[in-house]
Amino acid sequence: MGILTIILFITKKFNIIIAAPIATIVILLFNDVPILETVFGKENSYMTALAGFVASNFAIFFIRFYISEIHGSKCGDDFNFE
């Protein structure tokens, strides 16, 4: 059900950053999992894992942003595979 939700939102031109948490909540609803604890809990939750991922990869994100600012390109504009 979660994959169908993601596919539906992507075909309707939703941003993946918005569609992924909504699909996660749909999965939690259909599996009878406590939503607030799982998504916003203090330990072992979706948001805690997302914050840990961003914090652990912050250097990579920052370097990519800095290099794109130096070269004057937006993220992904400098990758032409033609």
N, C-alpha and C positions, 0 to 999 in steps of 0.2 A: 504494500500500500504506500509505503514511503517513496519508492522509486516512481510510482505513478504520480504521486504528488509533485515530486521534483520535475518530472517530464511535463506535467500540466503547467506548472509555473514558468518553466523555461520557454515553452511554446507560446505562453501569454506575455513573454518579454519581461518577466520579473527578474530582478537582480538575484544572483545565486546567494549572496550574503543574506538576503531576506528569505529566499525560498528554502534554504537548508534548515534554519531553526524551525520554520513552520512545518516542514516535512518531519523533523524530529518530534515535534509535538504530536503530529498525526500518528506516528508510530507508537508513541507512548500512550495515546488514547486507545488505540486498538489492542494494546497489550496489557491494559489495566495496571499501569505503573503510575505511582504518584508523581504527577507532573512537576509541581513546584519543587519538591525535593530533588528530583533528577535534573531539572534544568537550572535551578537557581540555588541548589544546596551549597553548604560550606565545604563539604568534602566529596570528592569523586563525582562531580557534576559536569554537565556539558559546558557551562560557562567557565568553570574552574579549569577544565582541560583546554578550552579555547584560549583563555588568558595565559596559561602555561605555554602553549604553542607559540603564541605571539611573543611572549617574553623570551623564550629560548631562541627564537629565530629573528629577534629584533635587529641584530647586526646585519643580517642578510637583507632584510627589508630596507634598512637605513642606507646601506651601501648602494643598493639598486636605485633608491630614490635620489641619492647624491649624484651618482653617475648620470642619471637621466637629466638632472638639473644642469650639470656641467655641459652635457652635449645638446641640451635644448630639445630633447625628445620626450615624448610621453611614454608611459610604460607599454612596451610591446611594439612601438613604432619603428624601432631600429632592427627588427627581425623581419627581413624580406627574404622569402624563400623562392623568389621567382628567378 
